[in-house]
Amino acid sequence: MLKLSIFKWVPDIVQGYQRDLRIRWALAEAGFQYEVMPKAISELKTPDYRKLQPFGQIPAFQDGDLTLFESGAILLHLAAKPGARIDLTGSEGLSKVTEWVVAALNSIEPFVMNMYEIELFHANEPWAEMKRPQMANMLNYRLKDLEAYLGDRSTLLKTFSVADIVMADILRGVENYGYLKRYPNLQRYLKACLARQSFKDSYDAQMAVYKLNEPSEKEKQRQMAAASPKAD
Ligand SMILES: N[C@@H](CCC(=O)N[C@@H](CS)C(=O)NCC(=O)O)C(=O)O
């Protein structure tokens, strides 16, 4: 059985954007059945859970005796796994899809995460206002090149792959803040990716868990305080 760790619940502003979604999406495209392992935020930092995910994060994944963490590694494992309904390597083999998964995670996601810090997590801090132009410039520097690469393609490789899943999942975060406005190719590409039924089903599946486990207002405050990163 395939098993995927997910959050039991997260605050409204980040619901629908947790990284188990990209794994759910690939599993749905492949037609693989799986079970979820819902975790409270406090459970993630326990020694037991860190055996699955050393950084105490979601997603973690189990495929029989094999355990995996890092969403990119899990996606590549699924792309290589026999029995999928479609070829999730993009019909160009594992090396090429690895290239684009790494590009999404290494050349695009860090710049997108910077914008989350500015637009979402620290929107009211004076430094966010000051850093926005520089961080937006860095993001645009990458998006401009991705726009040129894409041209009128609807997939990064020959056919839809796990690279499109992770790239689209990353891009949709900054689309919300208007950062794709000047990139028609990216907008068209993202729209096509998100129109897939497997995305919609995965999004709904993630949201359904949060609805089911919605805590009291008091508990929400407690969990939000506990979720702030603290190094010691
Ligand atoms: N590089 C990791 C990042 C995982 C990650 O940031 N997970 C978030 C949720 S989407 C998390 O667990 N955050 C809680 C924490 O970092 O303590 C991956 O792609 O799997």
The ligand as a Tripos MOL2 file, in Angstrom:
@<TRIPOS>MOLECULE
LIG
   20    19     1     0     0
SMALL
NO_CHARGES

@<TRIPOS>ATOM
      1 N1         11.4600   20.5880    0.3800 N.3       1 LIG1
      2 C1         10.3330   19.9710    1.0460 C.3       1 LIG1
      3 C2          9.5190   21.0790    1.7180 C.3       1 LIG1
      4 C3          8.4320   20.5070    2.5760 C.3       1 LIG1
      5 C4          7.6640   21.6020    3.3040 C.2       1 LIG1
      6 O1          8.0760   22.7730    3.3450 O.2       1 LIG1
      7 N2          6.5400   21.1990    3.9090 N.am      1 LIG1
      8 C5          5.7480   22.1370    4.6550 C.3       1 LIG1
      9 C6          4.2890   21.9920    4.2880 C.3       1 LIG1
     10 S1          3.9880   22.2670    2.5820 S.3       1 LIG1
     11 C7          5.8630   21.7960    6.1350 C.2       1 LIG1
     12 O2          5.8040   20.6500    6.5120 O.2       1 LIG1
     13 N3          6.0400   22.8150    6.9610 N.am      1 LIG1
     14 C8          6.1690   22.6620    8.3770 C.3       1 LIG1
     15 C9          7.5960   22.8530    8.8040 C.2       1 LIG1
     16 O3          8.4690   23.1050    7.9540 O.co2     1 LIG1
     17 O4          7.8280   22.7690   10.0000 O.co2     1 LIG1
     18 C10         9.4770   19.2100    0.0310 C.2       1 LIG1
     19 O5          9.3990   19.6540   -1.1180 O.co2     1 LIG1
     20 O6          8.9210   18.1680    0.3840 O.co2     1 LIG1
@<TRIPOS>BOND
     1     1     2 1
     2     2     3 1
     3     2    18 1
     4     3     4 1
     5     4     5 1
     6     5     6 2
     7     5     7 1
     8     7     8 1
     9     8     9 1
    10     8    11 1
    11     9    10 1
    12    11    12 2
    13    11    13 1
    14    13    14 1
    15    14    15 1
    16    15    16 2
    17    15    17 1
    18    18    19 2
    19    18    20 1
@<TRIPOS>SUBSTRUCTURE
     1 LIG1         1 GROUP 0 **** ****
